[in-house]
């Protein structure tokens, strides 16, 4: 392999300078510029390699050999990048969370949705991944009864496989959320153990949980990039979450840097007080539309009160977001 086979010789050429009279002095590491220059040459060589050549090199390095040519090249480049930057003390390793919870909501929908259609979660699935053991530990699944659109459209039933009987016999979302929190507590997540939530796009947290909308990114395409086949039924929330878990585990095995890009700051941590609308209506595009299902569980709170609390929460969220941005600006992310 053009880029990798000669890397040791390049380091020897670049790392001169033993101190006279000191036999124990080791050669100094490459400077930052020299390391990145060398990595640029290695990356260029890898770009010229065929898929078969890349697979052969990955197999030699005992790395995973599954995926498209682009993914395989990135995997090989990442190996040499970590190797070179670590040797030069230039790499800041991003630590994995010990646990990840993969979520993929299913929501009410129409074949042609009207503008600002109020999607409601009808399936709440989660899969728990242990990164140390590199395996799935447990899963959570619950159906939710929609309120704004209590009757599922034929399109929604066909797409998700969720029936009208399943949602009619299901609890409202606040109760399901409480059960999910109890499931997290059973595994001591958020108390004894740190964890992060994983989704295949921004909409599960940004709109489904807050205002309840649709998922954007294509899970099928992600699987194709790493040459995996979807297991289970597409648009079954639990099966989707399990397949996202497979993608996450592959990324962990490849040494990918897993970083969270969104946070949820709940205004109440009292497990008993799960009916408050402001627990799940943060960042709603139209609060007066989205709070109605929750108000049915807590009639003592008016829509005006809820909107006021949402605005209060939004002002705190902006401040927290600014703090997060300042922290991110102090970090250099190598891609």
N, C-alpha and C positions, 0 to 999 in steps of 0.2 A: 504494500500500500504506500503510495508516494508520500502522503503527508505524515504517516505514523511511524514508518520503519526507520526514518533517519532522525527522529526527534531527539534521541539521546545524544547523537553526534553533534547536533546543533547546539545542545546545551553545553557540551564540553568545549566547543569553540568559543562560545559566548562567555563562559564562566571561568575566566582566568584570574590570577592574582592571589597566590598564597603568600602569606606574610613570611619574610625571611627569618629563618631561625625558629619558626614555629611549625613543627611537623604536623601538629594536630589541627591546624587551621584548615577548615573546609573551604571549597570554592564558593564564592558568593553567588547568590541566585541571580537569575536574569532580571534586568530592570523591567519595569512595567512596559515600556515601549517595545523592548525586544520580545517580550512574551506575546504581546498582541500582534506584532509583526509576524512572528512564527505561526501563531494561530491562523492568521490570514492566509498564509501559504498552505497550511494544512487544510483549511476549509476549501480553498481553491482546488486542491488535489482531490478532495472528496467529491466536489461537484462534478469532476470529470469521470468519476468511477461509475461503472455500470451497477445495476442492482445486484447482479450475481457477485461482483467484487466486494460490494459493501456487505452483503450477507456473509461472505467468506471471512471478512475482517471482523465482523461482529461475533461470528461463531468462534473465531480465534481468541477474542477477548472475553468470551463467555457471556455475551450480552444477548438480549432478545433479538430474534431475527424475523419477527412478524411485522408486517406493515407495508405501506406503499413505499416507493423509492424515496419520496420526499421525507417521509417519517424516518426511514432507516438512515438516511444521510444526516438528519438532524440528531438522531440518537448517537451516531458515531462522532459527530462534531462535538456534541455535549460531553462525551467521554473525554476527548482530548482537551477540551476547554477546562473541565474540572481538574484534570490531571495537571495541566500546565499552570493554571492559576493557583492551585493548592501548593504545588512545589515552590512557587514564587511568593507564597504568603499574600496573595492578592484576592483570594476568594473568601467572601463572607457567606458561610453556609446557612441557608434558611432552614430552620428546624421544622419538621412536620408536627402537626398536632397529633397527640396520641390517638384521638378518635375523630372520625368524620361521620356526619349524618347526611345521607343523600336523600333529597326530597324531590318529588315530581308530582305536583298537584294535577288533578283533572277537574274541570269546571263546566258549568252549563254553557251551552253554545247553540248557535243557529247556523244553518248552512250559509246564510248571508247575514252577518251581524250588522245591526243598525249602529250608527255612530254613538259612542259612549254606552254601548250595550253593557249592562251590569252583570258581568260574569260572577258566579258564585261557586266556591269550591264544593265539589260533590264527592271527591275521594282524597283522603289525606294519607299518603303512604310515606314511609321512611325506612331506610336501610342503614344499619350501624356497621361501620368498618373500623377494625383495629389495625392501625398501620404498623405496629410492632410485630404482630402475628401475621400481618398481611392477609387477612381473611374477613369475611362477613360474620359478625357475631349474632345479630338479631335483626328483626324487622318489626315495624308497626304499620297497621293498616286500619283505617276506619272510613266509613261512608258518612256523608253529611247531608242533612235535609235542607234543600234550598228554600228560600222564602220569597224573594222577589219574583222568581220564575219557578214555581213549585212543580210544574209539569215539564218533564224533559222533552225536548224536540226529538223527532225520529232520527234526525241527523246526529244528535248528541248520543243517543242510545247506540246507534250503529258505530259511531266513531270510538266511543269509550268502552262499550260493552257493559255499561252500568245500566241497570233496569230501573223503571219507575218504582217497582216494589222495594228495591234496595234502598232508594233514597227516602221513600215514604216511611219506612220503618227505622230510619237512621236518626240519631240525635242532631240537634242544631250545632253549628260550628263552635260556639263557645264551649260546649261540653266536650266536643272532640279535641279542641285545643287543650283543655284541662287534662284529658286522658293522655295526650301526647306529652305534656309536661310531666305527668306522673311516670310515663315510660322513660323519659330522660332521667328523672330522679332515681328510678330503679337502678339505672346503670351509673348513678352518681356523676352524671355529666353536668358540667357547669358548677359543681360543688367540689368534689374531690378530683375530678378529671376535666381537663380542658378539651374542648371540641369545637369544630366549625361545621357549618351547614354547607353542603355542596349541591348545586343545581346545574343543569345543562344550559342555562341562560339566565338573564337578569329578571325575567318576568315572574318567576315563582315567588320570589321574595318581594320584588318591587311593585307588582300589581296583583298577583293572585292572593297573597297574604294580606296586603294592604287593601286593595280595591277589588281584587279578584278578576284577573284578565287572562290572557293566553300566553303560552310558552312560545318563544321565538326561534331559538336555535334548533337545528336538525340533528337529532340523536342518531338517526340512520347514517348520516354522512360522517359523523365522528367515528362510528364503528367501522365504516368502510376504510377510513384513513389508517386504522391499525389492523385491518384485515380480520375483523371479528364479525360474526353473524348474530343478528338480534335473536335473543332467546326469550320465548314467551309470546304474549299477544301485544302487538303495538297499541299504544294508547291505554293499556292497562297500567294505572299509576304504579303499582308495585313492580310489575315487570320492567317498566321504564326505569324505575329507581335501581333495580337490580343490575340492569345493563349499564347504567351510569356508574354504579359501583365497580363493575368490571373495568370500565375505562379508567376510573380513579386508581384502582390497584395496578393497572398497567403503567400509569404515569408514575406511581410510587416506585415500582420496580425499575423503571427507566431512570430514576433519580431526578424527576422533575421537581421544580420548586413550586410547592402548593401554597398559595397565599390567598387570604380572604379579601374580597373587594366590596363587601357590604356587611353592615352590622344592623342588628335589630335591638333597639333600646326600649324594653318594655317599661311602662310607667309604674307598674305594680308587680311585685314578686309574690304577693300573697296568693298561694295556690287555691285557697278557699274562695277568693274573690275573683272568679273567672268570668263573670258576666259583664264586666265593664267594657263598654264599647271602645274606649280609647286603647285597649290592649291590642286590637287588631285593625284599627282604622287609620293608623299613621300613614301619611303621604297619600291620602285618598284624593283623587282628582275631583270628585264630587261628593263631599261628605254627606249631604242630605239624602243622597241615593243609597250610599253604601252602609249607613248606620242602621237602616230600618230593620234588617234581620236581627241585629244585636239588641236594638231597643225592645224587641218583642220579648227578650229574655230579662230585661231590666226596665220596666215601664216607669220607674221613678226618675229616670234620666231623660231630659227633653233633648230634642235634636239641637236646640240652641246651645245647651250645656256641652253636648258632645262636640259641636263645631268649635266652641270656644277652647275646649281642651285640645282638640286637634291642632288649632292654630298655635296654642302654647307649646305643644310638643314640637311643631314644625320649627319654631324659633330656637328651641334647644337643639334640634337636630342639625340646623344650619351651623350653630356654634361648634357642635361636635365634629361636623364635617370639615370645618375650617381647621380644627385641631388635628384631625387625621391627615389633612393635606400637608400641614406643616411638618408632621412626622414623616410623611412619605417623601417630602422634598429633601429630607436629610439622608435618605437612603438611595443608593445607586443600584438599579436593577439591571443585571446583565441578561440579555435575551439571546 
